[in-house]
Amino acid sequence: MSGKKARDKKSCSALESIDFKNALEQFQSLVEKMIIQKTKESSGLYTKDGDEIDYDKFYSTTRTLFGPAVKDQNIQAFFRKIMSNPDEGPEWPEIFGCFTEGRDDMSSPSKENMVLLISEKQQITHSVVKRKDVIKGIVKVPHLHLTITASQRGVLTVFNKQMKVLATIDVEDTAWITGCDYLPNLKYVVAVTESTIILWDYISKESKSDGFVIKPMKNCLLCVCTVTMADNLAKDTILIGDYKGYVYLLTITSDDFIMKQSKTGKVSQFKVMDSESFDIPKRKLHDDWVGKIKYFPALKRFGSCSTDSTNSFVLDDIKRLEDQLPVKEFSVPKGVNAFTYCGKAKVIVTGGNDRILRLWNPVVNYSPIGKLLGHRHSIVDIVTNEKDQHVISLSCAKVFRVWDIQTLSPLQVFYEDHGTPEEMNSFPMVFDNDHGLLFTGSEVIDIYPLANVIQYSKELPQTHEKSLNVLLYNRTFHQILSICTESILKVWDLETGSQIYQIEDAHGVNTEVTCAAIEINGVYLATGACDGTVKIWEFESGQEIKALPLAQHSDDEHRVLKIIYLKADKGQHAVIVLEQRGKIKIIQGDSAQTDLHVTWVLPEIVPFPRRDPVVYLSLKPSSLQTQDFFPEIRLLCNTSSMKNDTETFLSSVDIKCFDVSKEEGFKMIATGSANGQINLWDFESASKNAESDEINTEIKTAEETSSCKNTQNPEMTAQLLSAKAGYSPLLASAHESSCIRLWSIQGNLMKELRPFSEHPSGPLTALCTDIFTKILLAGSKEGYIIRWNIASYLEDSRNKKSKIKEELCWRAHATEVVDLFIEEDKNVIATASIDGSIRLWHARTGYYFGYFGQARTFELSDTSRLILPSDVKDFSAIIKEESQHTEKKEVLYPLRLDRDKMQKIVLGQVAYLFDASIIHLLDNSYDIDH
């Protein structure tokens, strides 16, 4: 008690010797700068400069301001709280260790601030040990999803991904097992006893033998590890440590199993190989027992430790075991019992009988770069959580401690209440970085999950509370726009997942925003609503700049289904919209006007003749002088009487989607209807012959048998073919039957794609390509995402040998996919669903990064941990070449209309695919002038 009073008195005298008021003001200013910096970092708006405040700068400034009045651990804790939650940073008294009510972190932790969730611990009670036995070694084999355990009394067990026993064996050897590992090339389990090396063939079902045993070994073997090499030769190299401080290097090949067997007539559990027949280099590195030995592929070095105070830890190349060159030695008082390597931080962490964790630079062995204090008993094992940059240490008193390797601060302490003190001296641990699990072994296997992994696997992803209508990507700002049926507009940062801003009731109270588009430069945003209104916004600020007034007699027929940006230049804005009743309009506004107005209307769907897919419409010559985009048209004859002639004409249907092409040589509008009908409006010929009195444009339907060669205007067809010579546009349509069809603009079916999956994907509801038109993505009503590679096919679509390869299929949502897009630079895919969530995936593997609106930020560079949303159970399936569907024979004729099936087909989306990869027409931000 007197010691505490003395320390308090010293702190008070330190505070009295400084200008506390001035120091406190400077400190609060420092904290405010840190909060601003962290906030900008979260939104992606911060650029590093000389004024950046990191931990070292914060520590030195705080120490300069308050001197010895503040303690190192309080500075660390204060810094970490600001970095983890800048919105609710700590109060300034906490820098002196004074906590306000309810903020004492030393109280029992809640689930939210736990690192490892003890309450969710899983225990494997399978008899992996004998009576009065203990697990001496536990190993993870990540690429095979295997877990291997070895008990002291000779039980070897291999578990699968679900921790079900694949194979187990009771070794008939009187000597105790002291360690184990896995040989990846030979596919054997290696274990060492006091006098032998066991090679267990856990796969073979041969009854005569379970593998091989190398004996006799002169010294008592204590530990073993595999040297991971880049080659895939039929050999493996292992390192072994013994009780005299020697480290052995042994290479085993598949030929050794045949050539080096001892000739003995005695039948035994393992075939014997004489140790004298192997060349086993060894070198004495320590003056005491070799406690642990590991190989670090990232360093291309092995490490071995001992309780020897002089040669406590050795880190060097395995070649040093074959020569007598000096090795890199680290000296630690009372030696080292355990060590690990942190790849991201590039530090070695050691722990031993002096109860201190030391951090070392791998190339500097004379002094540690940091120390972690807290254990009250000898440290017996250490592992690394590489993804989160945490170190987990265990003492012989059964106390686990979790540390943040970046800030050198403690995160969690917990106690294991089973096992005897004798067992704890060799309590093995391993961390599964792929799944965020800590495995420990005693007489049972305990598995501790990370709290955030449990949280992310149980919570239902939610970006909006209501179903989503819109998902768009602004390539200029690298931001995502989402709009739900409740008309809440949100903008997100793609790389971090943090929200930037939101707008509520964008078109008024109780007015649903149904669609949106971003112009190609990313500066402006257009939105359409259920009442037919259209608005233009500045994307970055979210400020409204123009609007189409509400119609006097607005009803649900004016509901805007889709909107595409045509132009945004010098105050002039032009968008083309599709209304509920099937009308397509161009809406414009310039800098002199605050309101938008309709400047062009495409007629409602007209009846089509069954025997001739071309209907000729009259063009107003004067319209080309006033209309920048598409000419005005009208029917040449009165077709109102034909609408009831079902034998001769197709009836009018509801348009569900449309897309636009204004690329040079192709002035077209494509529309898709609820019954599967695709209509192509071709304005190119009309634009090129504007001075003639007999100018026509045409509408083509892909459901008739006639090709354009049979039309009444063959000259126009020839011009169209000439215009696209060497540059063939295609049309893609997604259907309820789970297929995608590629069409020529003459209405011929070029290709039909069907997803290859063991689970039916359901009706397709969304379609998109990358900006280079090499990848085609589709989303389905069942929540599946399918990826095709179409690059080679589009290079020569007329070649029958050109193929489209399906590369990936996975379930992204449990409900219908509304929209999706691919971002090529970040190599990610974003998907939106009616479940209200937007989820982010790796574009090539289907790895799940998380959802927009989650607490943690995305880590797009790290795909090591396999996590799925709570409503998805299956991981992505990469489609191999041999698994592809056998392609159907090419159809040599255009589609014929089947009226019985026509009503069952529903179009999901329509898009143009261009071989030249110049424009990406699935992007709503398409600029007509680009």
Secondary structure, DSSP 8 states (H G I E B T S, - for coil): -HHHHHHHHHHHHHHHTS-HHHHHHHHHHHHHHHHHHHHHHHHT-----TT---HHHHHHHHHHHHGGGS-HHHHHHHHHHHHH-GGG---GGGGGT---TT--TTS---STT-SB-GGG-EEE-S--S-TT--EEEEEEEGGGTEEEEEETTSEEEEE-TTS-EEEEEE---SS-EEEEEEETTTTEEEEEESS-EEEE-SS---SS-SEEEEE--SS-EEEEEEE--SS--SEEEEEEEETTSEEEEEEEETTHHHHTB-------SSEEEEGGGS---EEE--SS-EEEEEEETTTTEEEEEES-SSS-EEEE-GGGGTS-----EE--TT--SEEEEETTTTEEEEE-TT--EEEE-TT--SS-SEEE---SS-EEEEEEETTTTEEEEEETTSEEEEEETTTTEEEEEEE---S-HHHHTT--EEEETTTTEEEEESSSEEEEEBHHHHHHHHS---SSSS-EEEEEEETTTTEEEEEETT-EEEEEETTT--EEEEEESTTSTT--EEEEEE-TTSSEEEEEETTS-EEEEETTTTEEEEEE---TT--GGG-EEEEEEEEEETTEEEEEEEETTS-EEEEEE-TT-SB-EEEEEE-----EESS---EEEEE-TTHHHH-SS---EEESS--GGGTT-TTTEE----EEEEEEE-STT--EEEEEETTS-EEEEE-HHHHHTTT-SS-EEEEEETTSS--GGGSS-HHHHHHHHHHTTT--EEEEEEETTS-EEEEETTS-EEEEE----SS---SEEEEEE-TTS-EEEEEETTSEEEEEE-HHHHHTTT-TT---EEEEEEE--SS-EEEEEEETTTTEEEEEETTS-EEEEETTT--EEEETT-SS---TT---S----TT-----EE--GGGS--------S-----HHHHTT--EEEEEEEETT----TTSTT--TT-
